[in-house]
């Protein structure tokens, strides 16, 4: 009987080991030997924490949880350190081990090597990452397609989008892909300074130009010479500063405060705003000649609510970054958490999502972010106006994605299906099944 049990265990391609009530290893199959690099003869009889050196052994042992509660754990994630000192990602499941009389005599744990899965995930992530920008939605993929061509040019670029959409990330990507990549990238927040300070900050000043100006100071344009200057929140600058900036863009020279000689500069200008500059020109708050000068190339960044399909990828990317920064090994978020995150509208866009994940990351002490780690306003129980008090279901998410794609494509079902990566016939079937309202026209004349 024991021989048969051993043959069965060794035929399984997942690692399996058992422990007694003193936490000593009582069996260790061949797959466990291969994954850990520890021979069974050395593992059996030793405390499991000495053999199975997992990231959760000290603080969140899933087998210990099962032994204490009697409840099995399925598909927890962690990593082990092999006998050769290599880090191996694994997926774990646990259960109680009982004798023929039903008396608990120990526990059993199975584990699977996720190295290949992790490598495939990295390859997939690379496909959907451009510099430090993450996305796989149609809107983001279209931006990824044109960024290299825009970067190669010398044209001034205007990046428009709501706050928190990553406008500076796009500006840095344009610089890093451009022939100017070896020269400086200088960022200025135009809304953060009053006119007098902004003028000195941008163009510099000469000694004696004003009180406390004891020495010459180069401005940001001079510091960015040969490289790129990023003018964030350009829609907030005053009319007087607009005139100064227009001259710099037209003549490519700057005049430091207190200076008399124009100073030529070779700088590529990338501007950004969360305001509607075209509307501001109509009401006289922004010069139309400056508007057309900075808007040679225009990039419009979508809000996160317009690209919800990117949320799972962004969540993985943010958690991976926090893991690297803090030396943690949080595997991800639970299905309920992801449902809540998919449902939220994100007025603060990607920046808001980062803040939500950071708070959850700080509070999480296990391997997975759960609902209780989210801010109270995102938890189902804390939501007003929800009769069920439950997060959005997968079907509701799919219905939302389909409705948004149809709206985005002006009712054009063929293009909406292409955006969603499904066949048009499948889209028609789902529209009918979910009872989605569609425009009266089929949108065939819609562009984009």
C-alpha positions as a Markdown table, in Angstrom:
| # | Residue | x | y | z |
|---|---|---|---|---|
| 1 | Unk | 0.0 | 0.0 | 0.0 |
| 2 | Unk | 2.8 | 2.4 | 0.9 |
| 3 | Unk | 4.6 | 1.6 | -2.3 |
| 4 | Unk | 1.5 | 2.3 | -4.3 |
| 5 | Unk | 1.0 | 5.6 | -2.6 |
| 6 | Unk | 4.6 | 6.5 | -3.4 |
| 7 | Unk | 4.2 | 5.6 | -7.0 |
| 8 | Unk | 1.1 | 7.7 | -7.3 |
| 9 | Unk | 2.7 | 10.8 | -5.6 |
| 10 | Unk | 5.8 | 10.5 | -7.8 |
| 11 | Unk | 3.7 | 10.4 | -11.0 |
| 12 | Unk | 2.2 | 13.8 | -10.2 |
| 13 | Unk | 3.9 | 16.8 | -11.8 |
| 14 | Unk | 3.1 | 19.1 | -8.9 |
| 15 | Unk | 5.2 | 19.1 | -5.8 |
| 16 | Unk | 3.5 | 17.3 | -2.9 |
| 17 | Unk | 4.7 | 17.0 | 0.7 |
| 18 | Unk | 3.0 | 16.1 | 4.0 |
| 19 | Unk | 3.8 | 17.1 | 7.6 |
| 20 | Unk | 2.9 | 15.6 | 10.9 |
| 21 | Unk | 1.5 | 17.5 | 13.9 |
| 22 | Unk | 5.0 | 18.6 | 14.9 |
| 23 | Unk | 5.4 | 20.2 | 11.4 |
| 24 | Unk | 8.0 | 17.6 | 10.4 |
| 25 | Unk | 8.0 | 16.5 | 6.8 |
| 26 | Unk | 6.6 | 12.9 | 6.5 |
| 27 | Unk | 6.7 | 12.6 | 2.7 |
| 28 | Unk | 8.2 | 14.5 | -0.2 |
| 29 | Unk | 7.5 | 13.5 | -3.8 |
| 30 | Unk | 9.8 | 13.6 | -6.9 |
| 31 | Unk | 8.3 | 16.9 | -8.2 |
| 32 | Unk | 8.9 | 18.5 | -4.8 |
| 33 | Unk | 12.6 | 17.4 | -5.1 |
| 34 | Unk | 12.9 | 18.8 | -8.6 |
| 35 | Unk | 11.3 | 22.2 | -7.7 |
| 36 | Unk | 13.1 | 22.7 | -4.4 |
| 37 | Unk | 16.4 | 21.0 | -5.3 |
| 38 | Unk | 16.2 | 19.1 | -2.0 |
| 39 | Unk | 16.3 | 15.3 | -2.0 |
| 40 | Unk | 13.5 | 13.5 | -0.3 |
| 41 | Unk | 15.9 | 11.7 | 2.0 |
| 42 | Unk | 17.1 | 15.1 | 3.3 |
| 43 | Unk | 13.6 | 16.6 | 3.6 |
| 44 | Unk | 11.8 | 13.8 | 5.5 |
| 45 | Unk | 12.0 | 14.3 | 9.2 |
| 46 | Unk | 13.0 | 17.9 | 9.1 |
| 47 | Unk | 10.8 | 20.9 | 10.0 |
| 48 | Unk | 9.0 | 22.0 | 6.8 |
| 49 | Unk | 10.2 | 25.6 | 7.2 |
| 50 | Unk | 13.8 | 24.5 | 6.8 |
| 51 | Unk | 13.0 | 22.5 | 3.7 |
| 52 | Unk | 10.3 | 24.5 | 2.1 |
| 53 | Unk | 11.7 | 28.1 | 2.4 |
| 54 | Unk | 8.7 | 30.1 | 1.1 |
| 55 | Unk | 8.2 | 33.8 | 1.3 |
| 56 | Unk | 5.1 | 33.2 | 3.5 |
| 57 | Unk | 6.6 | 30.7 | 6.0 |
| 58 | Unk | 7.3 | 33.3 | 8.7 |
| 59 | Unk | 4.2 | 35.5 | 8.6 |
| 60 | Unk | 1.4 | 33.9 | 6.6 |
| 61 | Unk | 1.9 | 30.1 | 6.3 |
| 62 | Unk | -1.1 | 28.8 | 4.4 |
| 63 | Unk | -0.7 | 25.2 | 5.7 |
| 64 | Unk | -0.7 | 26.6 | 9.3 |
| 65 | Unk | -3.9 | 28.4 | 8.5 |
| 66 | Unk | -5.5 | 25.2 | 7.3 |
| 67 | Unk | -4.3 | 23.2 | 10.3 |
| 68 | Unk | -5.7 | 25.9 | 12.7 |
| 69 | Unk | -9.1 | 26.4 | 10.9 |
| 70 | Unk | -9.6 | 23.1 | 9.2 |
| 71 | Unk | -10.4 | 24.9 | 5.9 |
| 72 | Unk | -8.3 | 24.2 | 2.8 |
| 73 | Unk | -6.5 | 26.9 | 0.9 |
| 74 | Unk | -6.6 | 26.9 | -2.9 |
| 75 | Unk | -4.2 | 28.6 | -5.3 |
| 76 | Unk | -2.3 | 30.9 | -2.9 |
| 77 | Unk | 0.8 | 32.4 | -4.4 |
| 78 | Unk | 4.3 | 32.7 | -3.0 |
| 79 | Unk | 7.9 | 32.0 | -3.8 |
| 80 | Unk | 10.5 | 29.6 | -2.5 |
| 81 | Unk | 14.3 | 29.7 | -2.4 |
| 82 | Unk | 15.8 | 26.5 | -3.8 |
| 83 | Unk | 18.8 | 24.6 | -2.5 |
| 84 | Unk | 20.9 | 26.6 | -5.1 |
| 85 | Unk | 19.5 | 29.9 | -3.8 |
| 86 | Unk | 17.2 | 30.5 | -6.8 |
| 87 | Unk | 13.9 | 32.3 | -6.4 |
| 88 | Unk | 11.0 | 30.2 | -7.8 |
| 89 | Unk | 7.4 | 31.5 | -7.9 |
| 90 | Unk | 4.8 | 28.9 | -6.9 |
| 91 | Unk | 1.1 | 28.4 | -6.5 |
| 92 | Unk | 0.0 | 26.5 | -3.3 |
| 93 | Unk | -3.0 | 24.5 | -2.2 |
| 94 | Unk | -3.4 | 22.9 | 1.3 |
| 95 | Unk | -5.6 | 20.4 | 3.1 |
| 96 | Unk | -5.8 | 18.5 | 6.3 |
| 97 | Unk | -4.4 | 14.9 | 6.5 |
| 98 | Unk | -6.6 | 12.4 | 8.4 |
| 99 | Unk | -6.2 | 8.7 | 9.2 |
| 100 | Unk | -8.8 | 6.0 | 8.5 |
| 101 | Unk | -10.7 | 7.0 | 11.7 |
| 102 | Unk | -11.0 | 10.6 | 10.6 |
| 103 | Unk | -8.4 | 11.9 | 13.2 |
| 104 | Unk | -6.2 | 14.7 | 11.9 |
| 105 | Unk | -2.6 | 13.5 | 11.8 |
| 106 | Unk | -1.1 | 16.4 | 9.8 |
| 107 | Unk | -1.4 | 18.4 | 6.7 |
| 108 | Unk | -0.7 | 18.1 | 2.9 |
| 109 | Unk | 0.5 | 20.8 | 0.6 |
| 110 | Unk | 0.7 | 20.8 | -3.2 |
| 111 | Unk | 2.7 | 23.4 | -5.1 |
| 112 | Unk | 3.3 | 24.2 | -8.7 |
| 113 | Unk | 6.3 | 25.9 | -10.3 |
| 114 | Unk | 5.1 | 29.1 | -12.0 |
| 115 | Unk | 8.4 | 30.1 | -13.5 |
| 116 | Unk | 7.2 | 29.6 | -17.1 |
| 117 | Unk | 3.9 | 31.3 | -16.4 |
| 118 | Unk | 5.8 | 34.3 | -14.9 |
| 119 | Unk | 8.1 | 34.5 | -17.9 |
| 120 | Unk | 5.1 | 34.4 | -20.3 |
| 121 | Unk | 3.4 | 37.2 | -18.2 |
| 122 | Unk | 6.5 | 39.3 | -18.5 |
| 123 | Unk | 6.5 | 38.9 | -22.3 |
| 124 | Unk | 2.8 | 39.8 | -22.4 |
| 125 | Unk | 3.4 | 42.8 | -20.1 |
| 126 | Unk | 6.2 | 43.9 | -22.5 |
| 127 | Unk | 3.8 | 43.9 | -25.4 |
| 128 | Unk | 1.5 | 46.3 | -23.5 |
| 129 | Unk | 4.2 | 48.6 | -22.0 |
| 130 | Unk | 5.7 | 51.6 | -23.8 |
| 131 | Unk | 8.5 | 53.1 | -21.8 |
| 132 | Unk | 6.7 | 53.4 | -18.4 |
| 133 | Unk | 3.3 | 53.7 | -19.9 |
| 134 | Unk | 0.9 | 50.7 | -19.5 |
| 135 | Unk | -2.1 | 49.9 | -21.6 |
| 136 | Unk | -3.7 | 47.5 | -24.0 |
| 137 | Unk | -6.9 | 49.3 | -24.8 |
| 138 | Unk | -7.5 | 50.5 | -28.4 |
| 139 | Unk | -7.0 | 54.1 | -27.4 |
| 140 | Unk | -3.6 | 53.4 | -25.8 |
| 141 | Unk | -2.5 | 51.1 | -28.6 |
| 142 | Unk | -3.2 | 53.9 | -31.1 |
| 143 | Unk | -1.1 | 56.3 | -29.1 |
| 144 | Unk | 1.7 | 53.7 | -28.9 |
| 145 | Unk | 1.6 | 53.3 | -32.6 |
| 146 | Unk | 2.2 | 57.0 | -33.3 |
| 147 | Unk | 4.6 | 57.9 | -30.5 |
| 148 | Unk | 7.8 | 56.8 | -32.3 |
| 149 | Unk | 7.0 | 58.9 | -35.4 |
| 150 | Unk | 6.1 | 61.9 | -33.2 |
| 151 | Unk | 9.3 | 61.4 | -31.2 |
| 152 | Unk | 11.5 | 61.5 | -34.3 |
| 153 | Unk | 10.2 | 64.8 | -35.4 |
| 154 | Unk | 11.2 | 68.2 | -34.0 |
| 155 | Unk | 7.7 | 69.6 | -33.9 |
| 156 | Unk | 6.2 | 71.1 | -30.8 |
| 157 | Unk | 3.7 | 68.8 | -29.2 |
| 158 | Unk | 0.6 | 69.5 | -27.1 |
| 159 | Unk | -0.5 | 66.7 | -24.8 |
| 160 | Unk | -4.1 | 67.1 | -23.6 |
| 161 | Unk | -5.9 | 65.0 | -21.0 |
| 162 | Unk | -7.4 | 65.1 | -17.5 |
| 163 | Unk | -5.3 | 65.3 | -14.4 |
| 164 | Unk | -3.7 | 62.0 | -13.4 |
| 165 | Unk | -3.6 | 60.5 | -16.9 |
| 166 | Unk | 0.3 | 60.5 | -17.1 |
| 167 | Unk | 1.0 | 63.5 | -19.4 |
| 168 | Unk | 4.6 | 63.8 | -18.1 |
| 169 | Unk | 5.1 | 60.0 | -18.7 |
| 170 | Unk | 4.2 | 60.6 | -22.4 |
| 171 | Unk | 6.5 | 63.6 | -22.6 |
| 172 | Unk | 9.4 | 61.6 | -21.2 |
| 173 | Unk | 8.7 | 58.8 | -23.6 |
| 174 | Unk | 8.8 | 61.2 | -26.5 |
| 175 | Unk | 12.1 | 62.6 | -25.3 |
| 176 | Unk | 13.6 | 59.1 | -24.6 |
| 177 | Unk | 12.7 | 58.0 | -28.1 |
| 178 | Unk | 13.9 | 61.1 | -29.8 |
| 179 | Unk | 17.4 | 62.0 | -31.2 |
| 180 | Unk | 17.7 | 64.3 | -28.2 |
| 181 | Unk | 17.6 | 61.4 | -25.7 |
| 182 | Unk | 21.2 | 62.1 | -24.6 |
| 183 | Unk | 20.5 | 65.7 | -23.8 |
| 184 | Unk | 18.5 | 67.1 | -20.8 |
| 185 | Unk | 14.7 | 66.6 | -20.2 |
| 186 | Unk | 13.5 | 69.6 | -18.1 |
| 187 | Unk | 10.0 | 69.7 | -16.6 |
| 188 | Unk | 8.3 | 72.9 | -15.4 |
| 189 | Unk | 4.8 | 73.1 | -13.7 |
| 190 | Unk | 3.6 | 76.4 | -15.1 |
| 191 | Unk | 0.7 | 76.5 | -12.6 |
| 192 | Unk | 2.9 | 76.3 | -9.5 |
| 193 | Unk | 4.6 | 79.7 | -9.8 |
| 194 | Unk | 3.4 | 83.3 | -10.1 |
| 195 | Unk | 4.4 | 85.3 | -13.2 |
| 196 | Unk | 7.5 | 87.0 | -11.8 |
| 197 | Unk | 9.0 | 83.7 | -10.5 |
| 198 | Unk | 7.9 | 81.7 | -13.6 |
| 199 | Unk | 9.6 | 84.2 | -15.9 |
| 200 | Unk | 12.9 | 83.9 | -14.0 |
| 201 | Unk | 12.4 | 80.1 | -13.8 |
| 202 | Unk | 11.9 | 79.8 | -17.5 |
| 203 | Unk | 14.3 | 82.4 | -18.9 |
| 204 | Unk | 16.8 | 82.9 | -16.1 |
| 205 | Unk | 18.1 | 86.2 | -14.7 |
| 206 | Unk | 21.2 | 88.4 | -14.6 |
| 207 | Unk | 22.9 | 89.5 | -11.3 |
| 208 | Unk | 21.2 | 92.6 | -10.0 |
| 209 | Unk | 18.0 | 92.1 | -12.0 |
| 210 | Unk | 16.0 | 92.2 | -8.8 |
| 211 | Unk | 16.6 | 92.2 | -5.0 |
| 212 | Unk | 18.6 | 89.1 | -3.9 |
| 213 | Unk | 19.7 | 88.4 | -7.5 |
| 214 | Unk | 23.3 | 88.3 | -6.6 |
| 215 | Unk | 24.5 | 86.1 | -9.4 |
| 216 | Unk | 23.5 | 85.0 | -12.9 |
| 217 | Unk | 21.0 | 82.1 | -13.0 |
| 218 | Unk | 20.3 | 80.1 | -16.1 |
| 219 | Unk | 16.6 | 79.4 | -16.8 |
| 220 | Unk | 15.0 | 76.1 | -17.6 |
| 221 | Unk | 15.1 | 76.8 | -21.4 |
| 222 | Unk | 18.9 | 77.3 | -21.1 |
| 223 | Unk | 19.3 | 74.2 | -19.0 |
| 224 | Unk | 17.3 | 72.2 | -21.6 |
| 225 | Unk | 19.4 | 73.4 | -24.5 |
| 226 | Unk | 19.8 | 70.6 | -27.0 |
| 227 | Unk | 17.1 | 68.6 | -25.2 |
| 228 | Unk | 13.4 | 68.9 | -24.3 |
| 229 | Unk | 11.5 | 71.2 | -22.1 |
| 230 | Unk | 8.1 | 70.0 | -20.8 |
| 231 | Unk | 5.7 | 72.9 | -19.9 |
| 232 | Unk | 3.0 | 71.3 | -17.8 |
| 233 | Unk | -0.3 | 73.1 | -17.2 |
| 234 | Unk | 0.4 | 75.6 | -19.9 |
| 235 | Unk | -3.3 | 76.6 | -19.9 |
| 236 | Unk | -2.8 | 78.4 | -16.6 |
| 237 | Unk | -0.2 | 81.0 | -17.6 |
| 238 | Unk | -1.1 | 84.7 | -17.8 |
| 239 | Unk | -1.6 | 86.7 | -21.0 |
| 240 | Unk | 1.7 | 88.5 | -20.4 |
| 241 | Unk | 3.6 | 85.2 | -20.1 |
| 242 | Unk | 1.9 | 83.9 | -23.2 |
| 243 | Unk | 3.4 | 86.8 | -25.2 |
| 244 | Unk | 6.9 | 86.0 | -23.8 |
| 245 | Unk | 6.5 | 82.3 | -24.6 |
| 246 | Unk | 5.2 | 83.0 | -28.1 |
| 247 | Unk | 8.3 | 85.0 | -28.9 |
| 248 | Unk | 10.6 | 82.2 | -27.7 |
| 249 | Unk | 8.7 | 79.6 | -29.9 |
| 250 | Unk | 8.8 | 81.9 | -32.9 |
| 251 | Unk | 12.4 | 83.1 | -32.7 |
| 252 | Unk | 14.0 | 80.4 | -30.6 |
| 253 | Unk | 15.8 | 82.9 | -28.4 |
| 254 | Unk | 15.4 | 83.8 | -24.8 |
| 255 | Unk | 16.1 | 87.0 | -22.8 |
| 256 | Unk | 17.0 | 86.5 | -19.2 |
| 257 | Unk | 15.6 | 89.1 | -16.7 |
| 258 | Unk | 18.0 | 92.0 | -16.6 |
| 259 | Unk | 19.7 | 90.9 | -19.8 |
| 260 | Unk | 20.0 | 92.9 | -23.0 |
| 261 | Unk | 21.3 | 90.3 | -25.4 |
| 262 | Unk | 19.0 | 87.6 | -26.8 |
| 263 | Unk | 20.3 | 84.1 | -26.2 |
| 264 | Unk | 19.6 | 81.5 | -28.9 |
| 265 | Unk | 18.3 | 78.1 | -27.6 |
| 266 | Unk | 17.8 | 74.7 | -29.3 |
| 267 | Unk | 15.0 | 73.2 | -27.4 |
| 268 | Unk | 12.1 | 70.9 | -28.3 |
| 269 | Unk | 8.9 | 72.1 | -26.5 |
| 270 | Unk | 6.3 | 69.7 | -25.3 |
| 271 | Unk | 3.3 | 71.3 | -23.5 |
| 272 | Unk | 0.5 | 69.8 | -21.6 |
| 273 | Unk | -2.8 | 70.9 | -20.2 |
| 274 | Unk | -5.9 | 69.5 | -18.5 |
| 275 | Unk | -8.0 | 72.4 | -19.8 |
| 276 | Unk | -9.7 | 72.9 | -23.2 |
| 277 | Unk | -7.4 | 75.4 | -24.8 |
| 278 | Unk | -9.5 | 75.7 | -27.9 |
| 279 | Unk | -12.4 | 76.9 | -25.8 |
| 280 | Unk | -10.1 | 79.2 | -23.9 |
| 281 | Unk | -9.1 | 80.9 | -27.2 |
| 282 | Unk | -12.7 | 81.4 | -28.1 |
| 283 | Unk | -13.3 | 83.3 | -24.8 |
| 284 | Unk | -10.1 | 85.3 | -25.1 |
| 285 | Unk | -8.3 | 83.6 | -22.2 |
| 286 | Unk | -5.6 | 82.0 | -24.3 |
| 287 | Unk | -3.9 | 83.5 | -27.4 |
| 288 | Unk | -4.9 | 81.7 | -30.5 |
| 289 | Unk | -1.5 | 82.3 | -32.2 |
| 290 | Unk | 0.2 | 80.6 | -29.2 |
| 291 | Unk | -2.4 | 77.8 | -29.3 |
| 292 | Unk | -1.6 | 77.0 | -32.9 |
| 293 | Unk | 2.2 | 77.4 | -32.3 |
| 294 | Unk | 2.2 | 74.7 | -29.5 |
| 295 | Unk | -0.4 | 72.5 | -31.1 |
| 296 | Unk | 1.6 | 71.4 | -34.1 |
| 297 | Unk | 1.1 | 67.8 | -33.0 |
| 298 | Unk | -1.7 | 67.0 | -30.6 |
| 299 | Unk | -2.0 | 63.9 | -28.4 |
| 300 | Unk | -5.2 | 63.4 | -26.5 |
| 301 | Unk | -4.9 | 61.1 | -23.5 |
| 302 | Unk | -8.1 | 59.2 | -22.4 |
| 303 | Unk | -9.3 | 59.2 | -18.8 |
| 304 | Unk | -9.1 | 55.8 | -17.0 |
| 305 | Unk | -12.9 | 55.5 | -17.1 |
| 306 | Unk | -12.6 | 55.5 | -20.9 |
| 307 | Unk | -10.1 | 52.6 | -20.9 |
| 308 | Unk | -11.3 | 50.3 | -18.1 |
| 309 | Unk | -9.9 | 47.3 | -19.9 |
| 310 | Unk | -6.4 | 48.6 | -18.9 |
| 311 | Unk | -7.2 | 48.5 | -15.1 |
| 312 | Unk | -6.2 | 44.8 | -14.5 |
| 313 | Unk | -2.9 | 45.4 | -16.3 |
| 314 | Unk | -2.3 | 48.7 | -14.4 |
| 315 | Unk | -3.0 | 47.0 | -11.1 |
| 316 | Unk | -0.4 | 44.2 | -11.8 |
| 317 | Unk | 2.1 | 46.9 | -12.9 |
| 318 | Unk | 1.6 | 49.0 | -9.8 |
| 319 | Unk | 1.8 | 46.1 | -7.4 |
| 320 | Unk | 5.0 | 44.8 | -9.1 |
| 321 | Unk | 6.5 | 48.3 | -8.7 |
| 322 | Unk | 5.6 | 48.5 | -5.0 |
| 323 | Unk | 7.0 | 44.9 | -4.5 |
| 324 | Unk | 10.3 | 46.1 | -5.9 |
| 325 | Unk | 10.4 | 49.3 | -3.9 |
| 326 | Unk | 9.4 | 47.7 | -0.6 |
| 327 | Unk | 10.9 | 44.2 | -0.9 |
| 328 | Unk | 7.4 | 42.6 | -0.6 |
| 329 | Unk | 5.9 | 39.7 | -2.5 |
| 330 | Unk | 2.2 | 40.5 | -2.8 |
| 331 | Unk | 0.8 | 38.4 | -5.7 |
| 332 | Unk | -2.1 | 40.6 | -6.7 |
| 333 | Unk | -5.7 | 41.4 | -5.8 |
| 334 | Unk | -8.7 | 39.1 | -5.2 |
| 335 | Unk | -11.5 | 38.8 | -7.7 |
| 336 | Unk | -13.8 | 40.9 | -5.5 |
| 337 | Unk | -11.2 | 43.6 | -5.3 |
| 338 | Unk | -10.7 | 43.6 | -9.1 |
| 339 | Unk | -14.5 | 43.9 | -9.5 |
| 340 | Unk | -14.6 | 46.9 | -7.3 |
| 341 | Unk | -11.7 | 48.5 | -9.0 |
| 342 | Unk | -13.3 | 47.9 | -12.4 |
| 343 | Unk | -16.5 | 49.6 | -11.3 |
| 344 | Unk | -15.0 | 52.8 | -9.9 |
| 345 | Unk | -15.1 | 55.9 | -12.1 |
| 346 | Unk | -11.7 | 57.3 | -11.2 |
| 347 | Unk | -12.1 | 61.1 | -11.3 |
| 348 | Unk | -8.3 | 61.2 | -10.4 |
| 349 | Unk | -7.5 | 58.7 | -13.2 |
| 350 | Unk | -4.3 | 56.5 | -13.0 |
| 351 | Unk | -2.9 | 58.6 | -10.1 |
| 352 | Unk | -6.0 | 57.8 | -8.1 |
| 353 | Unk | -5.7 | 54.1 | -8.9 |
| 354 | Unk | -2.0 | 54.2 | -7.8 |
| 355 | Unk | -3.1 | 55.8 | -4.4 |
| 356 | Unk | -5.8 | 53.2 | -3.9 |
| 357 | Unk | -3.3 | 50.3 | -4.5 |
| 358 | Unk | -0.6 | 52.0 | -2.4 |
| 359 | Unk | -3.0 | 52.2 | 0.6 |
| 360 | Unk | -4.1 | 48.6 | 0.1 |
| 361 | Unk | -0.5 | 47.5 | -0.3 |
| 362 | Unk | 0.4 | 49.1 | 3.1 |
| 363 | Unk | -2.5 | 47.4 | 4.9 |
| 364 | Unk | -2.0 | 44.0 | 3.3 |
| 365 | Unk | -0.1 | 41.5 | 5.4 |
| 366 | Unk | -0.8 | 38.3 | 3.3 |
| 367 | Unk | -0.1 | 37.4 | -0.3 |
| 368 | Unk | -3.3 | 38.9 | -1.8 |
| 369 | Unk | -5.0 | 42.3 | -1.5 |
| 370 | Unk | -8.6 | 41.7 | -0.2 |
| 371 | Unk | -11.7 | 44.0 | 0.1 |
| 372 | Unk | -10.9 | 45.0 | 3.7 |
| 373 | Unk | -7.6 | 46.6 | 2.4 |
| 374 | Unk | -9.4 | 49.0 | 0.1 |
| 375 | Unk | -10.5 | 52.5 | 1.2 |
| 376 | Unk | -13.9 | 52.4 | 2.9 |
| 377 | Unk | -15.7 | 54.3 | 0.0 |
| 378 | Unk | -14.7 | 51.5 | -2.4 |
| 379 | Unk | -15.9 | 48.6 | -0.3 |
| 380 | Unk | -19.3 | 47.2 | -1.2 |
| 381 | Unk | -20.7 | 47.7 | 2.3 |
| 382 | Unk | -19.8 | 51.4 | 2.2 |
| 383 | Unk | -21.6 | 52.2 | -1.0 |
| 384 | Unk | -24.9 | 54.0 | -0.9 |
| 385 | Unk | -27.5 | 53.4 | -3.6 |
| 386 | Unk | -26.5 | 49.7 | -4.2 |
| 387 | Unk | -29.3 | 47.4 | -3.4 |
| 388 | Unk | -27.2 | 44.3 | -3.5 |
| 389 | Unk | -24.2 | 45.7 | -1.7 |
| 390 | Unk | -22.0 | 43.5 | -4.0 |
| 391 | Unk | -19.3 | 44.5 | -6.5 |
| 392 | Unk | -20.0 | 44.5 | -10.2 |
| 393 | Unk | -20.2 | 41.0 | -11.7 |
| 394 | Unk | -18.1 | 39.8 | -14.6 |
| 395 | Unk | -21.2 | 39.9 | -16.8 |
| 396 | Unk | -21.9 | 43.5 | -15.8 |
| 397 | Unk | -18.3 | 44.4 | -16.6 |
| 398 | Unk | -18.6 | 42.8 | -20.0 |
| 399 | Unk | -21.9 | 44.6 | -20.7 |
| 400 | Unk | -20.2 | 47.9 | -19.7 |
| 401 | Unk | -17.2 | 47.3 | -22.0 |
| 402 | Unk | -19.5 | 46.5 | -24.9 |
| 403 | Unk | -21.7 | 49.6 | -24.3 |
| 404 | Unk | -18.6 | 51.8 | -24.1 |
| 405 | Unk | -17.0 | 50.4 | -27.2 |
| 406 | Unk | -20.3 | 50.9 | -29.2 |
| 407 | Unk | -20.5 | 54.5 | -27.9 |
| 408 | Unk | -16.9 | 55.2 | -28.6 |
| 409 | Unk | -17.3 | 53.9 | -32.2 |
| 410 | Unk | -20.5 | 55.9 | -32.8 |
| 411 | Unk | -22.6 | 52.8 | -33.2 |
| 412 | Unk | -20.3 | 51.1 | -35.6 |
| 413 | Unk | -20.6 | 47.4 | -34.5 |
| 414 | Unk | -17.8 | 46.1 | -36.7 |
| 415 | Unk | -15.2 | 48.6 | -35.3 |
| 416 | Unk | -16.5 | 48.0 | -31.8 |
| 417 | Unk | -16.1 | 44.3 | -32.2 |
| 418 | Unk | -12.5 | 44.9 | -33.4 |
| 419 | Unk | -11.8 | 47.0 | -30.4 |
| 420 | Unk | -13.1 | 44.3 | -28.1 |
| 421 | Unk | -11.2 | 41.5 | -30.0 |
| 422 | Unk | -14.3 | 39.5 | -30.8 |
| 423 | Unk | -16.2 | 38.5 | -33.9 |
| 424 | Unk | -19.0 | 40.9 | -35.0 |
| 425 | Unk | -21.5 | 38.0 | -34.9 |
| 426 | Unk | -20.5 | 37.4 | -31.2 |
| 427 | Unk | -21.0 | 41.1 | -30.5 |
| 428 | Unk | -24.5 | 41.1 | -32.1 |
| 429 | Unk | -25.4 | 38.1 | -29.9 |
| 430 | Unk | -24.1 | 39.7 | -26.7 |
| 431 | Unk | -25.9 | 43.0 | -27.5 |
| 432 | Unk | -29.1 | 41.0 | -27.7 |
| 433 | Unk | -28.4 | 38.9 | -24.7 |
| 434 | Unk | -27.6 | 41.9 | -22.5 |
| 435 | Unk | -30.3 | 44.1 | -23.9 |
| 436 | Unk | -27.8 | 46.9 | -24.7 |
| 437 | Unk | -29.3 | 50.1 | -26.2 |
| 438 | Unk | -27.5 | 51.0 | -29.4 |
| 439 | Unk | -27.8 | 54.0 | -31.7 |
| 440 | Unk | -30.4 | 54.0 | -34.4 |
| 441 | Unk | -27.7 | 54.3 | -37.0 |
| 442 | Unk | -25.1 | 51.6 | -37.5 |
| 443 | Unk | -22.3 | 54.1 | -37.3 |
| 444 | Unk | -20.7 | 53.1 | -40.6 |
| 445 | Unk | -19.7 | 56.6 | -41.3 |
| 446 | Unk | -18.1 | 57.1 | -37.9 |
| 447 | Unk | -14.4 | 57.6 | -38.0 |
| 448 | Unk | -11.5 | 56.7 | -35.6 |
